[in-house]
Amino acid sequence: MRNITLENITQAVIQQGDKGKTDARLYEIYTSLVRHLHAFVQEVNLTEQELSFLGDFLIRADRYTEEIPNGEIHMLFDLLGISELVVLLHNKSSTATESNVEGPVYVADAPERNMGDRLGIDPDGNTLFLSGRVLDLNNKPIANALLDVWQSNSKGLYDLQDASQAKGNFRGRFRTNSDGSYAFETVVPIGYSVPSSGPCGEMLQLLGRHTQRAGHIHFKLSAAGYIPLTTQIHIDGDPHLDSDTTFAVRSAIIKLQKHETLDKLNAYSQSKPFYTAEFDFVLQPTDQQTDAA
């Protein structure tokens, strides 16, 4: 198209190409993205200098960093609420346990552990015994469901970030018993700061936003005949439940019960005060996936 103007440039960009004949879904996303980006540029009256700054920011966010070896693009999606928004769009079941973002530190093939085992080693942490059941929508137990669990230690560090932790520390896979129950020993996770030395940290500082995540434990659950679930459970009382920097706190929040009497210490073979908590997961059968979309 010749004679490009402010009024026709958006449509000119959209009209180039085969207009969705090759990939209709890609064209749908592309055209909507172009319309919104062009509208944004006009709304804020973006300058060439600001556009150059944005390009430099994205280039730096995609580079290797010491804190995030794969770059910060995925963290940027989290910090802008895009990751959680996509989860919310596709998680509309009112009865199954809510989905949540996976985050950037998941590792496949975590160590297989026996029911009741300790998830990781951390002498400084406050011991937590977490238990519950995996159920279907009718409150019936799901046996042999797989729980893939990972969390940070008591200092807010994952094994991938901390050379002092062994590989696989605070990661594990458990299978539910015949009654759908699970149980394992861990430490109370604390909130932590997302990596802030790179461009995403600069963005948060310029916007006056903090870098803190609320304390949480990650789970991936799967069972034959059920829709896989990725979620997080958060710790009641954490100071950043209402301001988590990735906007990932929803309703899955556990209350910790503290135990410090001698009989409880002896019963759990503990030498110092510890905590217990319970949480039941509810999975949705695959034959209801279309209805929940």
Disulfide bonds with the S-S distance in Angstrom:
none
